[in-house]
Amino acid sequence: MDFIRFKKSIPQNVNIIAVSKTKPVEKIKQIYDLGHKDFGENKVQELIKKHEELPDDINWHLIGKLQRNKVKYIAPFIHLIHSVDSEKLLSQINKEGDKNNRIINVLLQIKISNDPLKTGFDFSELEKIISSDKFLEYKFVKVLGFMGMGSIDQSKNEEEFRKISNYFNKTSKIYDLKYLSLGMSNDYKLAIKYNSNMIRIGSLIFGFRN
């Protein structure tokens, strides 16, 4: 597709994460050469390889499930981890940030769908964590906002997006949050309607995967 035309169709306050998983570095470089620097990967090993082969000023986003024992491999360079779905993972990221002497930016993943393969905090659980004294001890993690993934059954997406949007609006000023990462190629327009300012776009940019 025409990436520049697509980018111009998106409101200026919305950040586009070009989901480059499984795509070769040549394809990523084509989009990079058009002036785009934010790319999303869902597997640590693939992310590391692409980080080594592509320009240093790319902002790499980890958007997939992250295991605690793999945080150390991306801690030195990752721009934003979208998929923090447990307090144990949050604690591990803080430890690796300490070791690397850098603050690691993260989003807390909220489970807005009943799909069994989706993970994340529920709203009440998240409220307890972010209002706790322990949360303040994470000196090497900066929570920039929330991430959500809608149901496979898209008829449920509007209600799911409404809930996370309302929660983000309620908490963003209290906790100085910046991003709501919500919406992919098939539902990004609905996500933007519900105040998403970070969309994860793969197939509309790179084409469908085999």
N, C-alpha and C positions, 0 to 999 in steps of 0.2 A: 504494500500500500504506500501511498504518499505520506511519509511520516510528518513532513512539515505541515501539510494541509491538516492532518489529524491534530497535531499539536495546536494549531491556530484555532481549532474548533473547541478546544478545552478552555474553560475559564482560567485566567492568569494566576489565580490563587491556588490552583490545583496542581500538585506535583505529580508528574507521570513517572512511574517506575517501569522501565522497559524490562519485562520478564524474559530473560535470555536463557533460561535453563534449556539444556540439550542443544542449544544453537552454537554453531562454530564461531570462533573468534573473528573470522572474516566478516560475518554478518553483524556482529556487535560493533566492529570497527566502522562499518558503513554508517550505522546510526550515530556512533560517537563523532564521526567526521562531519555530521550535520549539526554538531554543537550540543548533543545530548550527553549527559554525564551520569545519570542515575540508572543503574541496572540491578535487577533482582535475580538471585539464584536460590534454589531450594536444597541443594546438596553441598555440604562443606567441601568435599574433595574436588568437585567440579569448580566451585567458587575459587579455591586456592589456585588451581591450575590457570584459570582465566585471569586472576589477579596478577599472576607472575608474567603472563604473556601480553597483557594489554597495558595501555598508558596508566601511569601512577595517579593521575588526577581523576580517575573514575571513582564515583561514589558507589560502593558495593553495598547492596541491601540483602540480608539473609531473610528470606520470606517463608522458608519451609521449617518443618519440625527440626529442632536443634537438641541434640543429646549433650548432656553436661560434659561428658569426656571429650567432646570435640570443640568446646568453646575456646580452648587454648590455641587452637590452630588459626582462628580468625580474629582473636582479640587484638593482635597488633595493628590491624588495618581496617577492620569492618567499620562502615559508616553508620549503619543502623540495623539493629536486629528487630524484626517485626514480630517474631513469634515466641515471645516470652510467655509461657503458659503455666508456669509453676513458681512457687517461691524458692524452691531448691535451685531451679535454673537461674533465677535472679541473683541468688547468693553466689552461685558459681561464676557468673559473669562479673560480679563485683570483685571476687578473688582474682580473676584473671586481669581485670582492669588494674588492680593494685600491683600485680606482678609486672605489668607493662607500663605502669605509671601513666595511664591515660584513662579518661572518663569515657565509658562506652555508652553510646546512645541506644535506647531500646524503646519498643512499644509493648504494652501489655496486651496479650491476646485475650479477648473476651469471647466466650462461647455463646454465640447468639443463635446457633442452629442445633437442632436435635439429631443431626446426622451423627452416627456413632463414631465415625473416623475423625470428626472435628474435635479439637481440644481447646482448652482455655479456661480462664476463671469465670465463674458465674458472678453476677453483679454483687451479691451480698458478700461473697468471699473476697472479692476485690476491694470492696469498701473497708473491710476489716484490715486488710494488708496495708493499703495506702494511708490509713489513718493511725497506724500503729507506731510505737516508738522505734521498733526494730527497723522499720522502713527508712527511718532517718539515718540509720547507721550505714547505709549503702553509699559510701562516699565516692565510689568509682563507677557508679551507674547513674545515668540521667534518664528518667522516664519522660519521653517527649509526647506521649499520647497513647492511643489505643488502636488495636487492629481487630477486625472482625471478618469472618467468612460466612456468606449466606448459604442457605440450604441448596442442595442439588435441585430440589423442587422449588423453582423460582416463584411460584405463586405465594410462597411464604416470605419472600425477601423483603417486601415493603414493610411488614410489621417488624421483622428482625432489624432492618436498617433504622426504622423509627426509634426502636428501643435504645440502640447503641448511640444514636445521634442525640437523643434526649439526655442520656447519661453523660456523654462527652460535653454537651453544652452546660450541664449542671456542675461538672467537676473541673472543667478546663481552667476557669478563672481562679478557683480555690487552689489548685495545684500547679498553676502556670503550665498547662499542657498546650502543645502546638499542633499536633497532627491527629487526624482520624483517618487511618488507612483502611479504606473500605471500597470494594468494587473492583471487578475485573473486566475482561473484554466483553462478557455477555451481560453485565449488569452495571457498568460504570455510570451510565446516565442516571439510573435510579439512585445510585450511591451519592452522586453529586447533588441530587435533589435533597438528600438528607445530610448535607453539609460535609461530605467527605472531601478532604483537601489533599488526599494522596491515593492515587488509583494504580493498581498493578495490572499492566496491560501486556499480554504476550502475543496471542494469535493475531490481533489487529495490527501489530507492528511487524512481527516476524513470519506470520503465516501459521497455519495449523501444523501441529506436530504429528508425526507418524505414530 
